[in-house]
């Protein structure tokens, strides 16, 4: 047990550690890719003598990523990227394992931000970020804490949008690897991970049947595709809303109904927002929304469902189940909001399956190593995960699954490289 981590950490209760260790042990047993990388890191020590700060949804799978980075020689500090996804027992277990933690379940907004800043006050050499929570603070409020940063890796679509905006304005202070844009991230994590875990949260929280209901999926990117696919598998009638014409055609060709939100609001039983934008369900939609509609969000921030406009129309608000608030309108209609409109798969469940996060967090670990080795040549830019690392993670995953694939012969390679 490391005294420094115990002395400096800000968590709820260290005595919860035993349950947290069990959770971490469980995911470790189901993350063969990270296990392989951990063994490599233990030998190579790519982060020896460096400080790494991590801002991610702080549950068991994230905790194991932190331990893998620590195994590579880093002094690791970690905080949560969402107040409702932090698990206090996991935090306690990490502290016992020598990782400094600044995170609690459901802190007040000011305290939540203060905990993120505390994680940056170690003045890290490398960062792993989610939604650019770290990057936003470092650029807007505390540039003094960025003095040592060589670079980092970003987890989400939302975060990459914000980083690219910083780069476009010419003010990005350090290189960042866009982990979300790697094939092994958006093809698997965004689609299969969110597709399953969003419904885990909704079903666990509501205890209602999905079959026969109308599900409105707001946005048809990779996350929306996964959510719609799983809704169809559960027997729902699926409607997609979109602003992108190409994606709308794709949703139609995939067999789903396509409607504008003002029409979808009238027929939907479940709504899941996955756009990365704000107010995609808002005032005019509440004016016509179906009685009993259940609203949830699987985007990074709790702005996709416009909560102020929902509250303005409500004559009463009450908690009817854990993580479900009922908003009653003057005409008697009721609308239910899950987990305050925060990420439903993490705020109301345990996030993506361990086998999915195995590949995503493997990309994070290898991308962190990559940016540490190449930060001078990359410069202050947002760069993609090198294809070689993406493919390496996929090959490790196949090995873990016991699956073997073919390889090209030399003549086949020559044929593909030739114009003749």
C-alpha angles and dihedrals in degrees: 000000000000115000094204093059092047093048098046104035123102109208137138103253132347091203089073091070098102093064090045092054090054091053092049092046089053095054092042088059089055100043106077095161093056090044090057092048091047091057090050092048092050089059100036098039093203093175099041111152093006131118118228124191119196129197111186140123098296107227134116100290092049089047091057091051088054090052091050090053089046089052086059090065100267129140098230130207120180139188136174125263095205128037094220099046098058114107112209096206091054090050090053092049092052091052089054087052092056100261117131111233130195104181143104135177113264103350120176113273094255092048091047091056092043090055091053090051091049089057089056095047090082084072094231127213092214135020139199109205139190120203088350091279090146095040094050093053092044092053102036105033117005111033087152089073092058096065096106100035114125093179144290150210129262123214107197146054090236092053094049091051089055093045092050089051089054090049092047089054090050095239103105105128101201141011119276128193114223098225092171091065095057115109093237089055108046098029094052112013098040095040108032098022099050091033090064103029096049089057090044088060096043096046095042092050101042102031087210132134118257098192112102094013126115112246119197114204110197106209129014105220120122092293092047091049090055095046092048092047092054093044089055090049090053090056100258129145102241127212122183127203119200144165094200112085095206093052090046090056089047091052090050092049089049088060101258130128116250121209139155111258093250088064097036090054090065095057108029124111096179125028123194118183117206106160108105088229132105131253097009086148108040148141103312090047092053089053091065103022118134117262110259096021115162116217125201138162131216096177123104100256130045093239102090092084104051101232099180092056090046091052092047091059096045122097089191138015125194140161108247099175134002106292094006124105121189119215113196119199127211092256091056098258116137129208124190125213120200121217095347089292091295124133101309096202092057104025092049101025141015100280126240121354114271093244090057095047088048090075096037095051091043086060089049093052095046093043090053089053090047096051091047090055097043107028094116094054094041094055124190098330144113108247135182124247106268110257090235090063092045091053092043090058090049091051091049088051092052090050090052090050093048091240122144127196137191127263130216118257119232091254090052091051090049091049093052091049094050129085092209 
